[in-house]
Amino acid sequence: MNPIQNQAVELWQNISDKDTALTLKKGLQKFWELLQQTLQLCFFIVLLGVALIIWFWSIGYQSGRYFRNWTENDVKSPDDLVTQLINMLLKPLQVLPDWAKTQIQELLGIELKALPSAKTQNILPATKDTSLAVDVKKEVLENETSSLRK
């Protein structure tokens, strides 16, 4: 026999063997399971991406609407706008002392004395009217009398 026929006979015996059929069947079943799980994972990742996009869009939309409503109704001066914006940016930091105290108590079991809560403290002073009060009558009278004296 030539080497090609020998190799063909060996291959056919290997393929027609009962163990080979079972091994191939198990391998194909495992491959099908892995393929399904991979496709499910990809689907859930795409679904998560879509959900995140919608979530970011809704937060941006609501934030813009609230900001516009706030600037149209609540802001009276540029100084007031800056003060309120800084307070808004610092608001998440106001809860940090209480959170840290809770975490220390839960994780380390250390009881801390009561700290002054940042929630009750105003970080920036309330806006003060910096405009100067002008007495118009007094100013007009002074201008008239000074012009008459000249």
C-alpha positions as CSV (number, residue, x, y, z in Angstrom):
1,M,0.0,0.0,0.0
2,N,1.1,3.5,-0.6
3,P,1.4,6.1,2.1
4,I,-1.7,7.9,1.0
5,Q,-3.9,4.8,1.3
6,N,-2.4,4.0,4.7
7,Q,-3.2,7.5,6.0
8,A,-6.7,7.3,4.6
9,V,-7.4,4.0,6.2
10,E,-6.1,5.2,9.6
11,L,-8.2,8.3,9.3
12,W,-11.3,6.4,8.5
13,Q,-10.8,4.0,11.4
14,N,-10.3,7.0,13.7
15,I,-13.4,8.7,12.4
16,S,-15.6,5.6,12.5
17,D,-14.4,4.7,16.0
18,K,-17.2,4.9,18.7
19,D,-15.1,7.0,21.1
20,T,-14.3,9.5,18.3
21,A,-18.0,10.1,17.6
22,L,-18.8,10.6,21.3
23,T,-15.8,13.0,21.7
24,L,-16.9,15.0,18.7
25,K,-20.5,15.1,19.9
26,K,-19.4,16.4,23.3
27,G,-17.1,18.9,21.7
28,L,-19.8,20.3,19.5
29,Q,-22.2,20.5,22.4
30,K,-19.7,22.4,24.5
31,F,-18.9,24.7,21.5
32,W,-22.6,25.4,21.1
33,E,-23.0,26.2,24.8
34,L,-20.0,28.5,24.7
35,L,-21.3,30.2,21.5
36,Q,-24.7,30.8,23.1
37,Q,-23.2,32.2,26.3
38,T,-20.9,34.5,24.3
39,L,-23.8,35.8,22.2
40,Q,-25.9,36.4,25.4
41,L,-23.0,38.3,27.0
42,C,-22.6,40.4,23.8
43,F,-26.3,41.1,23.8
44,F,-26.3,42.2,27.5
45,I,-23.2,44.4,26.9
46,V,-25.0,46.1,23.9
47,L,-28.1,46.5,26.0
48,L,-26.1,48.0,28.9
49,G,-24.5,50.5,26.4
50,V,-27.9,51.6,25.1
51,A,-29.2,52.0,28.6
52,L,-26.2,54.1,29.6
53,I,-26.6,56.3,26.5
54,I,-30.3,56.8,27.4
55,W,-29.5,57.5,31.0
56,F,-26.8,60.1,30.2
57,W,-29.1,61.7,27.7
58,S,-31.9,62.0,30.2
59,I,-29.6,63.4,32.9
60,G,-28.3,66.0,30.5
61,Y,-31.8,66.9,29.4
62,Q,-33.2,67.2,32.9
63,S,-30.1,69.1,34.1
64,G,-30.5,71.6,31.3
65,R,-34.1,72.0,32.0
66,Y,-33.6,72.5,35.7
67,F,-30.7,74.9,35.0
68,R,-32.7,77.0,32.7
69,N,-35.6,77.1,35.1
70,W,-33.3,78.0,37.9
71,T,-31.5,80.8,36.0
72,E,-34.8,82.3,34.8
73,N,-36.5,82.2,38.2
74,D,-34.1,82.1,41.1
75,V,-31.0,84.0,40.0
76,K,-31.1,87.7,40.5
77,S,-27.6,88.8,39.8
78,P,-24.3,87.4,38.4
79,D,-22.8,87.2,41.9
80,D,-25.9,85.2,43.1
81,L,-25.4,82.9,40.1
82,V,-21.7,82.2,41.0
83,T,-22.5,81.7,44.7
84,Q,-25.3,79.2,43.9
85,L,-23.1,77.4,41.4
86,I,-20.3,77.0,43.8
87,N,-22.7,75.8,46.5
88,M,-24.1,73.3,44.0
89,L,-20.6,72.0,43.1
90,L,-19.7,71.7,46.8
91,K,-23.0,70.1,47.9
92,P,-21.8,66.5,47.2
93,L,-18.7,67.2,49.4
94,Q,-20.9,68.2,52.3
95,V,-22.0,64.6,53.0
96,L,-18.4,63.3,53.1
97,P,-17.7,63.8,56.9
98,D,-20.9,61.9,57.8
99,W,-20.2,59.2,55.3
100,A,-16.6,58.8,56.5
101,K,-17.8,58.6,60.1
102,T,-20.3,55.9,59.2
103,Q,-17.7,53.9,57.3
104,I,-15.2,54.1,60.2
105,Q,-17.9,52.9,62.6
106,E,-19.0,50.0,60.3
107,L,-15.6,48.8,59.0
108,L,-13.3,49.5,62.0
109,G,-15.8,49.5,64.8
110,I,-14.5,52.8,66.2
111,E,-17.1,55.0,67.8
112,L,-16.3,58.7,67.0
113,K,-17.7,61.7,68.8
114,A,-20.3,63.7,67.0
115,L,-18.7,65.9,64.4
116,P,-20.4,69.1,63.2
117,S,-22.4,68.1,60.2
118,A,-21.4,69.8,57.0
119,K,-25.1,69.7,56.0
120,T,-26.0,72.3,58.6
121,Q,-23.0,74.6,57.8
122,N,-23.3,77.0,55.0
123,I,-20.1,76.8,53.0
124,L,-20.4,80.3,51.4
125,P,-21.8,83.3,53.1
126,A,-25.2,84.5,52.0
127,T,-25.0,87.0,49.2
128,K,-24.9,90.6,50.4
129,D,-26.1,93.5,48.5
130,T,-22.9,95.3,47.5
131,S,-24.6,98.2,45.8
132,L,-24.2,101.5,47.5
133,A,-27.3,103.3,48.6
134,V,-27.5,106.7,46.9
135,D,-29.5,109.6,48.2
136,V,-30.7,111.2,44.9
137,K,-32.3,114.2,46.5
138,K,-29.2,115.1,48.4
139,E,-27.0,114.7,45.4
140,V,-29.2,116.8,43.2
141,L,-29.3,119.6,45.8
142,E,-25.6,119.6,46.2
143,N,-25.1,119.8,42.4
144,E,-27.6,122.7,42.2
145,T,-26.1,124.6,45.0
146,S,-22.5,124.1,43.8
147,S,-23.5,125.3,40.3
148,L,-25.2,128.4,41.8
149,R,-22.2,129.2,43.8
150,K,-20.0,129.2,40.8
